[in-house]
Amino acid sequence: MSLGERDQAAIREAFDDLEQDVEVTLELGPSATPVTLLAAGGRELDTSAITRELVEAVCGLGDRVWLRVVEHEQAGKWPRTTIAGPSGTGLVYLGMPAGYELTTLVGAIVESGRAESTLTATTLDRLATLERDVAIDVFVTPT
Amino acid sequence: MLLATRLALAAPRIAARGIEASEFVAEAERHGVRSVPAIVVDDRYAWAGSVPEAVFVERLLAAS
């Protein structure tokens, strides 16, 4: 799954605006572990291999994007892509960031590379009232 | 998804995960996910659909 020239140009332009370094950690499971995906028409796909190709291609388009790949021998919730900036982890993504979710991968890198939050002052004030940890899971599909 | 990312970057107490539902079917079914985007807060189904930032934050605080 390669990126088209237009996609590459758009991503490179987005990454040109990164104000700080972004670390992307891609964790993969054992190779040749096909997953049957309804979203891919019921085909069996090696999601780890496809994700690696995609994430490597995306991260290679930004000078401030640093990719680390970790290969696990045991089965688990792979592939897992973690995107972090200096202020902490922005997103952990489970699965292939393909289709519409390519935007999620690129967007999370852009957000993690911002020096200042783009959230409203009201939101930041509300977040300051949090007194315990909160876990948000967002379920998505690539189509 | 990007809003959850922004929240996680702004608040150390917030952790955000994106989960591809067709790859992690058991996870999606466990939470009763029938449409996307679906939001699960602290392992409990919260709501489905995209909402404005202010609404998301108020729902998040109410659910957590």
N, CA and C atoms of all chains as a GROMACS GRO file, in nm:
protein
  621
    1MET      N    1   0.085  -0.119   0.000
    1MET     CA    2   0.000   0.000   0.000
    1MET      C    3   0.088   0.124   0.000
    2SER      N    4   0.112   0.180  -0.116
    2SER     CA    5   0.201   0.294  -0.126
    2SER      C    6   0.121   0.424  -0.134
    3LEU      N    7   0.187   0.533  -0.104
    3LEU     CA    8   0.123   0.663  -0.108
    3LEU      C    9   0.136   0.722  -0.247
    4GLY      N   10   0.029   0.783  -0.295
    4GLY     CA   11   0.034   0.850  -0.424
    4GLY      C   12   0.114   0.980  -0.413
    5GLU      N   13   0.153   1.032  -0.528
    5GLU     CA   14   0.235   1.154  -0.528
    5GLU      C   15   0.163   1.272  -0.465
    6ARG      N   16   0.033   1.283  -0.490
    6ARG     CA   17  -0.044   1.396  -0.433
    6ARG      C   18  -0.052   1.383  -0.282
    7ASP      N   19  -0.074   1.260  -0.233
    7ASP     CA   20  -0.078   1.238  -0.089
    7ASP      C   21   0.057   1.273  -0.026
    8GLN      N   22   0.163   1.229  -0.091
    8GLN     CA   23   0.297   1.257  -0.038
    8GLN      C   24   0.322   1.408  -0.029
    9ALA      N   25   0.283   1.480  -0.133
    9ALA     CA   26   0.305   1.625  -0.135
    9ALA      C   27   0.225   1.693  -0.024
   10ALA      N   28   0.101   1.649  -0.006
   10ALA     CA   29   0.015   1.710   0.097
   10ALA      C   30   0.070   1.682   0.237
   11ILE      N   31   0.116   1.559   0.258
   11ILE     CA   32   0.169   1.523   0.390
   11ILE      C   33   0.300   1.598   0.416
   12ARG      N   34   0.385   1.605   0.314
   12ARG     CA   35   0.512   1.676   0.331
   12ARG      C   36   0.486   1.823   0.368
   13GLU      N   37   0.387   1.882   0.303
   13GLU     CA   38   0.352   2.023   0.332
   13GLU      C   39   0.303   2.037   0.475
   14ALA      N   40   0.220   1.943   0.519
   14ALA     CA   41   0.169   1.947   0.657
   14ALA      C   42   0.284   1.932   0.757
   15PHE      N   43   0.378   1.846   0.728
   15PHE     CA   44   0.489   1.821   0.820
   15PHE      C   45   0.591   1.935   0.819
   16ASP      N   46   0.592   2.016   0.713
   16ASP     CA   47   0.683   2.131   0.710
   16ASP      C   48   0.651   2.229   0.822
   17ASP      N   49   0.527   2.226   0.872
   17ASP     CA   50   0.485   2.320   0.976
   17ASP      C   51   0.510   2.267   1.118
   18LEU      N   52   0.566   2.148   1.131
   18LEU     CA   53   0.590   2.095   1.266
   18LEU      C   54   0.687   2.186   1.341
   19GLU      N   55   0.648   2.221   1.462
   19GLU     CA   56   0.729   2.313   1.543
   19GLU      C   57   0.820   2.239   1.640
   20GLN      N   58   0.794   2.111   1.660
   20GLN     CA   59   0.877   2.032   1.750
   20GLN      C   60   0.879   1.886   1.703
   21ASP      N   61   0.978   1.812   1.754
   21ASP     CA   62   0.994   1.674   1.709
   21ASP      C   63   0.879   1.585   1.755
   22VAL      N   64   0.847   1.488   1.674
   22VAL     CA   65   0.741   1.392   1.704
   22VAL      C   66   0.800   1.251   1.695
   23GLU      N   67   0.772   1.172   1.798
   23GLU     CA   68   0.820   1.033   1.799
   23GLU      C   69   0.703   0.939   1.765
   24VAL      N   70   0.726   0.855   1.669
   24VAL     CA   71   0.626   0.756   1.630
   24VAL      C   72   0.685   0.618   1.660
   25THR      N   73   0.615   0.541   1.741
   25THR     CA   74   0.660   0.405   1.773
   25THR      C   75   0.560   0.308   1.712
   26LEU      N   76   0.610   0.226   1.622
   26LEU     CA   77   0.525   0.126   1.557
   26LEU      C   78   0.558  -0.011   1.613
   27GLU      N   79   0.459  -0.074   1.675
   27GLU     CA   80   0.478  -0.208   1.731
   27GLU      C   81   0.403  -0.309   1.644
   28LEU      N   82   0.478  -0.412   1.606
   28LEU     CA   83   0.422  -0.511   1.514
   28LEU      C   84   0.422  -0.648   1.578
   29GLY      N   85   0.328  -0.731   1.535
   29GLY     CA   86   0.323  -0.869   1.583
   29GLY      C   87   0.401  -0.960   1.492
   30PRO      N   88   0.391  -1.091   1.514
   30PRO     CA   89   0.460  -1.186   1.427
   30PRO      C   90   0.417  -1.165   1.281
   31SER      N   91   0.513  -1.174   1.188
   31SER     CA   92   0.480  -1.151   1.048
   31SER      C   93   0.396  -1.266   0.995
   32ALA      N   94   0.336  -1.243   0.882
   32ALA     CA   95   0.254  -1.344   0.816
   32ALA      C   96   0.142  -1.394   0.906
   33THR      N   97   0.080  -1.301   0.976
   33THR     CA   98  -0.039  -1.333   1.054
   33THR      C   99  -0.157  -1.262   0.989
   34PRO      N  100  -0.217  -1.327   0.891
   34PRO     CA  101  -0.323  -1.258   0.818
   34PRO      C  102  -0.448  -1.237   0.902
   35VAL      N  103  -0.512  -1.126   0.878
   35VAL     CA  104  -0.636  -1.093   0.947
   35VAL      C  105  -0.744  -1.076   0.840
   36THR      N  106  -0.857  -1.141   0.861
   36THR     CA  107  -0.967  -1.126   0.766
   36THR      C  108  -1.044  -0.999   0.799
   37LEU      N  109  -1.050  -0.910   0.702
   37LEU     CA  110  -1.111  -0.781   0.726
   37LEU      C  111  -1.238  -0.763   0.644
   38LEU      N  112  -1.349  -0.737   0.715
   38LEU     CA  113  -1.473  -0.707   0.643
   38LEU      C  114  -1.457  -0.579   0.563
   39ALA      N  115  -1.382  -0.484   0.621
   39ALA     CA  116  -1.363  -0.355   0.554
   39ALA      C  117  -1.284  -0.370   0.425
   40ALA      N  118  -1.214  -0.482   0.409
   40ALA     CA  119  -1.137  -0.505   0.286
   40ALA      C  120  -1.207  -0.610   0.199
   41GLY      N  121  -1.338  -0.618   0.214
   41GLY     CA  122  -1.415  -0.712   0.134
   41GLY      C  123  -1.397  -0.856   0.177
   42GLY      N  124  -1.362  -0.876   0.303
   42GLY     CA  125  -1.346  -1.011   0.355
   42GLY      C  126  -1.214  -1.075   0.318
   43ARG      N  127  -1.122  -0.996   0.262
   43ARG     CA  128  -0.991  -1.051   0.224
   43ARG      C  129  -0.902  -1.068   0.347
   44GLU      N  130  -0.808  -1.161   0.334
   44GLU     CA  131  -0.707  -1.177   0.439
   44GLU      C  132  -0.590  -1.085   0.409
   45LEU      N  133  -0.550  -1.007   0.509
   45LEU     CA  134  -0.440  -0.912   0.490
   45LEU      C  135  -0.338  -0.930   0.601
   46ASP      N  136  -0.212  -0.912   0.568
   46ASP     CA  137  -0.107  -0.907   0.670
   46ASP      C  138  -0.100  -0.762   0.718
   47THR      N  139  -0.180  -0.734   0.820
   47THR     CA  140  -0.196  -0.594   0.862
   47THR      C  141  -0.065  -0.534   0.914
   48SER      N  142   0.020  -0.617   0.975
   48SER     CA  143   0.147  -0.564   1.025
   48SER      C  144   0.235  -0.518   0.910
   49ALA      N  145   0.244  -0.599   0.805
   49ALA     CA  146   0.330  -0.564   0.692
   49ALA      C  147   0.278  -0.439   0.621
   50ILE      N  148   0.147  -0.431   0.603
   50ILE     CA  149   0.089  -0.315   0.534
   50ILE      C  150   0.107  -0.190   0.619
   51THR      N  151   0.085  -0.205   0.749
   51THR     CA  152   0.100  -0.089   0.838
   51THR      C  153   0.244  -0.040   0.839
   52ARG      N  154   0.338  -0.133   0.841
   52ARG     CA  155   0.479  -0.092   0.841
   52ARG      C  156   0.512  -0.012   0.716
   53GLU      N  157   0.468  -0.060   0.602
   53GLU     CA  158   0.496   0.010   0.477
   53GLU      C  159   0.436   0.151   0.479
   54LEU      N  160   0.312   0.158   0.529
   54LEU     CA  161   0.241   0.286   0.531
   54LEU      C  162   0.304   0.384   0.630
   55VAL      N  163   0.330   0.338   0.751
   55VAL     CA  164   0.383   0.426   0.855
   55VAL      C  165   0.526   0.471   0.819
   56GLU      N  166   0.605   0.380   0.765
   56GLU     CA  167   0.740   0.419   0.722
   56GLU      C  168   0.734   0.524   0.612
   57ALA      N  169   0.642   0.507   0.519
   57ALA     CA  170   0.629   0.604   0.410
   57ALA      C  171   0.588   0.740   0.463
   58VAL      N  172   0.493   0.743   0.555
   58VAL     CA  173   0.444   0.870   0.610
   58VAL      C  174   0.556   0.938   0.691
   59CYS      N  175   0.618   0.864   0.780
   59CYS     CA  176   0.719   0.924   0.868
   59CYS      C  177   0.840   0.973   0.790
   60GLY      N  178   0.867   0.911   0.677
   60GLY     CA  179   0.980   0.953   0.594
   60GLY      C  180   0.960   1.088   0.527
   61LEU      N  181   0.842   1.143   0.540
   61LEU     CA  182   0.812   1.270   0.472
   61LEU      C  183   0.834   1.392   0.561
   62GLY      N  184   0.875   1.370   0.685
   62GLY     CA  185   0.895   1.483   0.775
   62GLY      C  186   1.030   1.476   0.844
   63ASP      N  187   1.104   1.587   0.839
   63ASP     CA  188   1.237   1.589   0.903
   63ASP      C  189   1.229   1.584   1.055
   64ARG      N  190   1.112   1.620   1.110
   64ARG     CA  191   1.098   1.623   1.256
   64ARG      C  192   1.020   1.503   1.307
   65VAL      N  193   0.999   1.406   1.221
   65VAL     CA  194   0.924   1.286   1.260
   65VAL      C  195   1.022   1.170   1.273
   66TRP      N  196   1.026   1.111   1.391
   66TRP     CA  197   1.122   1.005   1.419
   66TRP      C  198   1.048   0.874   1.443
   67LEU      N  199   1.083   0.773   1.366
   67LEU     CA  200   1.012   0.645   1.373
   67LEU      C  201   1.099   0.539   1.438
   68ARG      N  202   1.037   0.465   1.530
   68ARG     CA  203   1.102   0.349   1.592
   68ARG      C  204   1.009   0.229   1.571
   69VAL      N  205   1.064   0.120   1.526
   69VAL     CA  206   0.983   0.001   1.500
   69VAL      C  207   1.021  -0.109   1.599
   70VAL      N  208   0.921  -0.164   1.666
   70VAL     CA  209   0.943  -0.272   1.763
   70VAL      C  210   0.868  -0.396   1.714
   71GLU      N  211   0.940  -0.506   1.703
   71GLU     CA  212   0.876  -0.630   1.656
   71GLU      C  213   0.855  -0.725   1.773
   72HIS      N  214   0.732  -0.769   1.792
   72HIS     CA  215   0.699  -0.861   1.900
   72HIS      C  216   0.683  -1.002   1.844
   73GLU      N  217   0.725  -1.099   1.921
   73GLU     CA  218   0.712  -1.238   1.878
   73GLU      C  219   0.576  -1.296   1.914
   74GLN      N  220   0.516  -1.243   2.019
   74GLN     CA  221   0.390  -1.300   2.065
   74GLN      C  222   0.270  -1.230   2.001
   75ALA      N  223   0.160  -1.302   1.995
   75ALA     CA  224   0.038  -1.244   1.942
   75ALA      C  225  -0.013  -1.137   2.039
   76GLY      N  226  -0.087  -1.044   1.988
   76GLY     CA  227  -0.140  -0.938   2.074
   76GLY      C  228  -0.217  -0.838   1.992
   77LYS      N  229  -0.240  -0.723   2.051
   77LYS     CA  230  -0.315  -0.619   1.981
   77LYS      C  231  -0.220  -0.538   1.894
   78TRP      N  232  -0.180  -0.596   1.783
   78TRP     CA  233  -0.091  -0.533   1.687
   78TRP      C  234  -0.165  -0.520   1.553
   79PRO      N  235  -0.119  -0.431   1.471
   79PRO     CA  236  -0.017  -0.330   1.491
   79PRO      C  237  -0.066  -0.216   1.580
   80ARG      N  238   0.029  -0.159   1.654
   80ARG     CA  239  -0.002  -0.047   1.742
   80ARG      C  240   0.094   0.068   1.712
   81THR      N  241   0.039   0.183   1.683
   81THR     CA  242   0.120   0.300   1.650
   81THR      C  243   0.100   0.406   1.757
   82THR      N  244   0.208   0.446   1.821
   82THR     CA  245   0.201   0.548   1.926
   82THR      C  246   0.267   0.676   1.876
   83ILE      N  247   0.194   0.786   1.887
   83ILE     CA  248   0.243   0.915   1.839
   83ILE      C  249   0.258   1.008   1.958
   84ALA      N  250   0.379   1.061   1.976
   84ALA     CA  251   0.405   1.144   2.095
   84ALA      C  252   0.489   1.265   2.060
   85GLY      N  253   0.457   1.375   2.126
   85GLY     CA  254   0.538   1.496   2.117
   85GLY      C  255   0.606   1.518   2.250
   86PRO      N  256   0.678   1.630   2.265
   86PRO     CA  257   0.749   1.657   2.391
   86PRO      C  258   0.657   1.665   2.512
   87SER      N  259   0.530   1.700   2.491
   87SER     CA  260   0.439   1.713   2.606
   87SER      C  261   0.375   1.580   2.644
   88GLY      N  262   0.398   1.476   2.567
   88GLY     CA  263   0.341   1.346   2.602
   88GLY      C  264   0.280   1.276   2.482
   89THR      N  265   0.212   1.166   2.511
   89THR     CA  266   0.153   1.085   2.404
   89THR      C  267   0.021   1.146   2.358
   90GLY      N  268   0.010   1.164   2.228
   90GLY     CA  269  -0.114   1.218   2.172
   90GLY      C  270  -0.214   1.109   2.139
   91LEU      N  271  -0.162   1.001   2.080
   91LEU     CA  272  -0.255   0.897   2.036
   91LEU      C  273  -0.186   0.762   2.029
   92VAL      N  274  -0.260   0.659   2.070
   92VAL     CA  275  -0.220   0.521   2.044
   92VAL      C  276  -0.324   0.466   1.948
   93TYR      N  277  -0.279   0.420   1.832
   93TYR     CA  278  -0.372   0.371   1.730
   93TYR      C  279  -0.354   0.222   1.710
   94LEU      N  280  -0.462   0.148   1.728
   94LEU     CA  281  -0.458   0.003   1.708
   94LEU      C  282  -0.517  -0.031   1.572
   95GLY      N  283  -0.436  -0.093   1.486
   95GLY     CA  284  -0.484  -0.133   1.355
   95GLY      C  285  -0.409  -0.063   1.244
   96MET      N  286  -0.455  -0.088   1.122
   96MET     CA  287  -0.394  -0.024   1.006
   96MET      C  288  -0.448   0.117   0.988
   97PRO      N  289  -0.363   0.216   0.986
   97PRO     CA  290  -0.411   0.353   0.961
   97PRO      C  291  -0.427   0.378   0.812
   98ALA      N  292  -0.513   0.300   0.749
   98ALA     CA  293  -0.531   0.310   0.604
   98ALA      C  294  -0.662   0.380   0.572
   99GLY      N  295  -0.683   0.411   0.447
   99GLY     CA  296  -0.806   0.476   0.405
   99GLY      C  297  -0.823   0.610   0.473
  100TYR      N  298  -0.944   0.634   0.525
  100TYR     CA  299  -0.968   0.761   0.594
  100TYR      C  300  -0.877   0.776   0.716
  101GLU      N  301  -0.836   0.665   0.773
  101GLU     CA  302  -0.755   0.672   0.895
  101GLU      C  303  -0.610   0.713   0.870
  102LEU      N  304  -0.571   0.723   0.742
  102LEU     CA  305  -0.441   0.783   0.711
  102LEU      C  306  -0.441   0.928   0.760
  103THR      N  307  -0.556   0.993   0.747
  103THR     CA  308  -0.571   1.131   0.796
  103THR      C  309  -0.550   1.137   0.947
  104THR      N  310  -0.595   1.034   1.015
  104THR     CA  311  -0.578   1.028   1.161
  104THR      C  312  -0.429   1.022   1.196
  105LEU      N  313  -0.356   0.936   1.127
  105LEU     CA  314  -0.212   0.923   1.153
  105LEU      C  315  -0.141   1.055   1.127
  106VAL      N  316  -0.166   1.114   1.012
  106VAL     CA  317  -0.100   1.240   0.976
  106VAL      C  318  -0.144   1.351   1.073
  107GLY      N  319  -0.273   1.356   1.102
  107GLY     CA  320  -0.325   1.460   1.191
  107GLY      C  321  -0.268   1.448   1.331
  108ALA      N  322  -0.253   1.325   1.381
  108ALA     CA  323  -0.198   1.307   1.515
  108ALA      C  324  -0.052   1.352   1.520
  109ILE      N  325   0.021   1.330   1.412
  109ILE     CA  326   0.160   1.377   1.406
  109ILE      C  327   0.163   1.529   1.405
  110VAL      N  328   0.076   1.589   1.325
  110VAL     CA  329   0.071   1.736   1.318
  110VAL      C  330   0.035   1.794   1.455
  111GLU      N  331  -0.066   1.736   1.521
  111GLU     CA  332  -0.107   1.786   1.652
  111GLU      C  333   0.006   1.771   1.755
  112SER      N  334   0.075   1.658   1.750
  112SER     CA  335   0.184   1.634   1.847
  112SER      C  336   0.302   1.726   1.821
  113GLY      N  337   0.312   1.778   1.700
  113GLY     CA  338   0.422   1.866   1.664
  113GLY      C  339   0.393   2.014   1.686
  114ARG      N  340   0.275   2.045   1.740
  114ARG     CA  341   0.243   2.185   1.769
  114ARG      C  342   0.305   2.225   1.903
  115ALA      N  343   0.355   2.348   1.909
  115ALA     CA  344   0.412   2.396   2.034
  115ALA      C  345   0.302   2.434   2.133
  116GLU      N  346   0.187   2.477   2.080
  116GLU     CA  347   0.077   2.518   2.169
  116GLU      C  348  -0.053   2.451   2.126
  117SER      N  349  -0.137   2.423   2.223
  117SER     CA  350  -0.264   2.359   2.195
  117SER      C  351  -0.356   2.452   2.115
  118THR      N  352  -0.437   2.392   2.030
  118THR     CA  353  -0.536   2.470   1.956
  118THR      C  354  -0.674   2.458   2.020
  119LEU      N  355  -0.681   2.394   2.137
  119LEU     CA  356  -0.808   2.386   2.208
  119LEU      C  357  -0.847   2.525   2.260
  120THR      N  358  -0.976   2.545   2.281
  120THR     CA  359  -1.022   2.676   2.330
  120THR      C  360  -0.981   2.693   2.477
  121ALA      N  361  -0.977   2.819   2.519
  121ALA     CA  362  -0.943   2.848   2.659
  121ALA      C  363  -1.045   2.784   2.754
  122THR      N  364  -1.170   2.780   2.711
  122THR     CA  365  -1.274   2.718   2.793
  122THR      C  366  -1.246   2.570   2.813
  123THR      N  367  -1.208   2.503   2.705
  123THR     CA  368  -1.176   2.360   2.714
  123THR      C  369  -1.057   2.339   2.808
  124LEU      N  370  -0.954   2.420   2.792
  124LEU     CA  371  -0.835   2.404   2.876
  124LEU      C  372  -0.869   2.426   3.024
  125ASP      N  373  -0.958   2.521   3.050
  125ASP     CA  374  -1.001   2.545   3.188
  125ASP      C  375  -1.077   2.423   3.243
  126ARG      N  376  -1.162   2.365   3.158
  126ARG     CA  377  -1.239   2.249   3.202
  126ARG      C  378  -1.148   2.129   3.227
  127LEU      N  379  -1.048   2.112   3.141
  127LEU     CA  380  -0.956   2.000   3.158
  127LEU      C  381  -0.875   2.013   3.288
  128ALA      N  382  -0.852   2.136   3.327
  128ALA     CA  383  -0.776   2.159   3.449
  128ALA      C  384  -0.850   2.111   3.573
  129THR      N  385  -0.981   2.088   3.558
  129THR     CA  386  -1.060   2.042   3.674
  129THR      C  387  -1.054   1.889   3.690
  130LEU      N  388  -0.994   1.821   3.594
  130LEU     CA  389  -0.986   1.674   3.602
  130LEU      C  390  -0.903   1.633   3.723
  131GLU      N  391  -0.959   1.544   3.803
  131GLU     CA  392  -0.887   1.501   3.923
  131GLU      C  393  -0.844   1.355   3.917
  132ARG      N  394  -0.878   1.287   3.808
  132ARG     CA  395  -0.832   1.149   3.794
  132ARG      C  396  -0.809   1.118   3.646
  133ASP      N  397  -0.746   1.002   3.622
  133ASP     CA  398  -0.713   0.965   3.486
  133ASP      C  399  -0.838   0.926   3.407
  134VAL      N  400  -0.837   0.959   3.279
  134VAL     CA  401  -0.950   0.929   3.191
  134VAL      C  402  -0.896   0.864   3.064
  135ALA      N  403  -0.958   0.753   3.025
  135ALA     CA  404  -0.919   0.684   2.902
  135ALA      C  405  -1.027   0.699   2.796
  136ILE      N  406  -0.989   0.756   2.683
  136ILE     CA  407  -1.083   0.772   2.572
  136ILE      C  408  -1.046   0.673   2.461
  137ASP      N  409  -1.140   0.589   2.422
  137ASP     CA  410  -1.122   0.502   2.306
  137ASP      C  411  -1.216   0.549   2.196
  138VAL      N  412  -1.162   0.570   2.078
  138VAL     CA  413  -1.245   0.610   1.963
  138VAL      C  414  -1.241   0.496   1.861
  139PHE      N  415  -1.356   0.432   1.840
  139PHE     CA  416  -1.364   0.324   1.741
  139PHE      C  417  -1.393   0.384   1.604
  140VAL      N  418  -1.316   0.340   1.506
  140VAL     CA  419  -1.328   0.394   1.370
  140VAL      C  420  -1.319   0.278   1.270
  141THR      N  421  -1.345   0.310   1.144
  141THR     CA  422  -1.319   0.214   1.036
  141THR      C  423  -1.250   0.289   0.923
  142PRO      N  424  -1.178   0.215   0.837
  142PRO     CA  425  -1.102   0.284   0.732
  142PRO      C  426  -1.187   0.330   0.614
  143THR      N  427  -1.315   0.292   0.611
  143THR     CA  428  -1.399   0.329   0.495
  143THR      C  429  -1.513   0.417   0.538
  144MET      N  430  -1.136   1.181   1.629
  144MET     CA  431  -1.010   1.124   1.674
  144MET      C  432  -0.906   1.232   1.707
  145LEU      N  433  -0.900   1.333   1.617
  145LEU     CA  434  -0.800   1.438   1.641
  145LEU      C  435  -0.833   1.521   1.764
  146LEU      N  436  -0.962   1.535   1.792
  146LEU     CA  437  -0.999   1.608   1.914
  146LEU      C  438  -0.952   1.531   2.038
  147ALA      N  439  -0.970   1.400   2.036
  147ALA     CA  440  -0.921   1.318   2.148
  147ALA      C  441  -0.770   1.331   2.161
  148THR      N  442  -0.701   1.338   2.048
  148THR     CA  443  -0.555   1.356   2.049
  148THR      C  444  -0.518   1.491   2.111
  149ARG      N  445  -0.589   1.595   2.070
  149ARG     CA  446  -0.561   1.729   2.126
  149ARG      C  447  -0.583   1.730   2.278
  150LEU      N  448  -0.689   1.663   2.321
  150LEU     CA  449  -0.718   1.659   2.465
  150LEU      C  450  -0.607   1.585   2.540
  151ALA      N  451  -0.562   1.474   2.482
  151ALA     CA  452  -0.456   1.396   2.548
  151ALA      C  453  -0.325   1.474   2.556
  152LEU      N  454  -0.297   1.551   2.452
  152LEU     CA  455  -0.174   1.631   2.453
  152LEU      C  456  -0.182   1.746   2.554
  153ALA      N  457  -0.303   1.798   2.574
  153ALA     CA  458  -0.320   1.913   2.663
  153ALA      C  459  -0.334   1.872   2.810
  154ALA      N  460  -0.383   1.751   2.834
  154ALA     CA  461  -0.411   1.708   2.971
  154ALA      C  462  -0.340   1.576   3.000
  155PRO      N  463  -0.239   1.577   3.086
  155PRO     CA  464  -0.165   1.453   3.115
  155PRO      C  465  -0.252   1.341   3.170
  156ARG      N  466  -0.367   1.376   3.228
  156ARG     CA  467  -0.455   1.273   3.284
  156ARG      C  468  -0.537   1.200   3.178
  157ILE      N  469  -0.536   1.251   3.055
  157ILE     CA  470  -0.617   1.189   2.949
  157ILE      C  471  -0.529   1.105   2.858
  158ALA      N  472  -0.575   0.982   2.830
  158ALA     CA  473  -0.509   0.895   2.733
  158ALA      C  474  -0.607   0.867   2.620
  159ALA      N  475  -0.561   0.880   2.497
  159ALA     CA  476  -0.649   0.861   2.382
  159ALA      C  477  -0.601   0.745   2.296
  160ARG      N  478  -0.696   0.657   2.262
  160ARG     CA  479  -0.665   0.547   2.170
  160ARG      C  480  -0.763   0.550   2.054
  161GLY      N  481  -0.713   0.519   1.937
  161GLY     CA  482  -0.799   0.495   1.822
  161GLY      C  483  -0.797   0.346   1.795
  162ILE      N  484  -0.912   0.288   1.769
  162ILE     CA  485  -0.919   0.143   1.748
  162ILE      C  486  -0.993   0.116   1.617
  163GLU      N  487  -0.927   0.046   1.528
  163GLU     CA  488  -0.987   0.013   1.400
  163GLU      C  489  -1.084  -0.103   1.424
  164ALA      N  490  -1.213  -0.072   1.416
  164ALA     CA  491  -1.316  -0.166   1.461
  164ALA      C  492  -1.322  -0.295   1.380
  165SER      N  493  -1.289  -0.288   1.251
  165SER     CA  494  -1.300  -0.410   1.170
  165SER      C  495  -1.182  -0.504   1.192
  166GLU      N  496  -1.073  -0.453   1.251
  166GLU     CA  497  -0.960  -0.540   1.288
  166GLU      C  498  -0.975  -0.593   1.430
  167PHE      N  499  -1.036  -0.514   1.514
  167PHE     CA  500  -1.052  -0.553   1.655
  167PHE      C  501  -1.202  -0.568   1.684
  168VAL      N  502  -1.257  -0.668   1.618
  168VAL     CA  503  -1.403  -0.690   1.622
  168VAL      C  504  -1.450  -0.723   1.764
  169ALA      N  505  -1.373  -0.806   1.833
  169ALA     CA  506  -1.414  -0.846   1.968
  169ALA      C  507  -1.423  -0.724   2.060
  170GLU      N  508  -1.326  -0.634   2.045
  170GLU     CA  509  -1.327  -0.512   2.127
  170GLU      C  510  -1.452  -0.429   2.095
  171ALA      N  511  -1.479  -0.415   1.967
  171ALA     CA  512  -1.594  -0.334   1.926
  171ALA      C  513  -1.725  -0.397   1.975
  172GLU      N  514  -1.734  -0.529   1.962
  172GLU     CA  515  -1.858  -0.597   2.005
  172GLU      C  516  -1.874  -0.591   2.156
  173ARG      N  517  -1.765  -0.600   2.226
  173ARG     CA  518  -1.771  -0.596   2.373
  173ARG      C  519  -1.833  -0.465   2.421
  174HIS      N  520  -1.810  -0.359   2.343
  174HIS     CA  521  -1.865  -0.229   2.382
  174HIS      C  522  -1.995  -0.196   2.310
  175GLY      N  523  -2.044  -0.289   2.228
  175GLY     CA  524  -2.170  -0.264   2.158
  175GLY      C  525  -2.159  -0.158   2.050
  176VAL      N  526  -2.042  -0.148   1.989
  176VAL     CA  527  -2.022  -0.048   1.883
  176VAL      C  528  -2.096  -0.092   1.757
  177ARG      N  529  -2.186  -0.006   1.708
  177ARG     CA  530  -2.262  -0.038   1.587
  177ARG      C  531  -2.239   0.064   1.477
  178SER      N  532  -2.187   0.179   1.512
  178SER     CA  533  -2.154   0.278   1.412
  178SER      C  534  -2.030   0.353   1.458
  179VAL      N  535  -1.964   0.416   1.364
  179VAL     CA  536  -1.842   0.489   1.398
  179VAL      C  537  -1.852   0.635   1.353
  180PRO      N  538  -1.781   0.726   1.417
  180PRO     CA  539  -1.698   0.700   1.534
  180PRO      C  540  -1.782   0.672   1.658
  181ALA      N  541  -1.734   0.580   1.739
  181ALA     CA  542  -1.799   0.549   1.867
  181ALA      C  543  -1.699   0.581   1.978
  182ILE      N  544  -1.747   0.645   2.082
  182ILE     CA  545  -1.659   0.690   2.190
  182ILE      C  546  -1.683   0.604   2.314
  183VAL      N  547  -1.576   0.550   2.366
  183VAL     CA  548  -1.580   0.471   2.489
  183VAL      C  549  -1.493   0.543   2.593
  184VAL      N  550  -1.552   0.571   2.707
  184VAL     CA  551  -1.479   0.642   2.813
  184VAL      C  552  -1.461   0.549   2.932
  185ASP      N  553  -1.338   0.532   2.972
  185ASP     CA  554  -1.306   0.444   3.086
  185ASP      C  555  -1.370   0.306   3.069
  186ASP      N  556  -1.357   0.252   2.948
  186ASP     CA  557  -1.404   0.116   2.916
  186ASP      C  558  -1.556   0.103   2.914
  187ARG      N  559  -1.626   0.214   2.909
  187ARG     CA  560  -1.773   0.209   2.900
  187ARG      C  561  -1.819   0.289   2.778
  188TYR      N  562  -1.911   0.228   2.701
  188TYR     CA  563  -1.963   0.298   2.583
  188TYR      C  564  -2.024   0.432   2.625
  189ALA      N  565  -1.987   0.537   2.552
  189ALA     CA  566  -2.036   0.670   2.591
  189ALA      C  567  -2.131   0.728   2.487
  190TRP      N  568  -2.087   0.740   2.361
  190TRP     CA  569  -2.176   0.791   2.256
  190TRP      C  570  -2.116   0.761   2.120
  191ALA      N  571  -2.199   0.782   2.016
  191ALA     CA  572  -2.153   0.764   1.878
  191ALA      C  573  -2.171   0.894   1.802
  192GLY      N  574  -2.082   0.920   1.709
  192GLY     CA  575  -2.093   1.038   1.624
  192GLY      C  576  -1.999   1.149   1.664
  193SER      N  577  -1.971   1.234   1.566
  193SER     CA  578  -1.883   1.348   1.590
  193SER      C  579  -1.962   1.462   1.652
  194VAL      N  580  -1.902   1.528   1.749
  194VAL     CA  581  -1.968   1.641   1.815
  194VAL      C  582  -1.867   1.755   1.829
  195PRO      N  583  -1.916   1.879   1.845
  195PRO     CA  584  -1.825   1.993   1.863
  195PRO      C  585  -1.740   1.978   1.990
  196GLU      N  586  -1.629   2.050   1.990
  196GLU     CA  587  -1.533   2.040   2.101
  196GLU      C  588  -1.598   2.059   2.239
  197ALA      N  589  -1.678   2.164   2.252
  197ALA     CA  590  -1.737   2.193   2.384
  197ALA      C  591  -1.829   2.080   2.429
  198VAL      N  592  -1.904   2.024   2.335
  198VAL     CA  593  -1.995   1.914   2.368
  198VAL      C  594  -1.915   1.790   2.406
  199PHE      N  595  -1.810   1.763   2.331
  199PHE     CA  596  -1.725   1.646   2.359
  199PHE      C  597  -1.669   1.655   2.500
  200VAL      N  598  -1.619   1.772   2.536
  200VAL     CA  599  -1.555   1.788   2.667
  200VAL      C  600  -1.658   1.772   2.778
  201GLU      N  601  -1.775   1.830   2.762
  201GLU     CA  602  -1.876   1.819   2.867
  201GLU      C  603  -1.924   1.674   2.882
  202ARG      N  604  -1.940   1.605   2.769
  202ARG     CA  605  -1.980   1.464   2.776
  202ARG      C  606  -1.869   1.380   2.839
  203LEU      N  607  -1.747   1.414   2.804
  203LEU     CA  608  -1.633   1.340   2.860
  203LEU      C  609  -1.627   1.355   3.012
  204LEU      N  610  -1.642   1.477   3.057
  204LEU     CA  611  -1.634   1.502   3.201
  204LEU      C  612  -1.753   1.437   3.274
  205ALA      N  613  -1.867   1.434   3.208
  205ALA     CA  614  -1.984   1.372   3.270
  205ALA      C  615  -1.969   1.220   3.275
  206ALA      N  616  -1.902   1.163   3.176
  206ALA     CA  617  -1.889   1.017   3.168
  206ALA      C  618  -1.774   0.964   3.252
  207SER      N  619  -1.680   1.050   3.286
  207SER     CA  620  -1.560   1.001   3.355
  207SER      C  621  -1.575   1.009   3.507
   0.00000   0.00000   0.00000
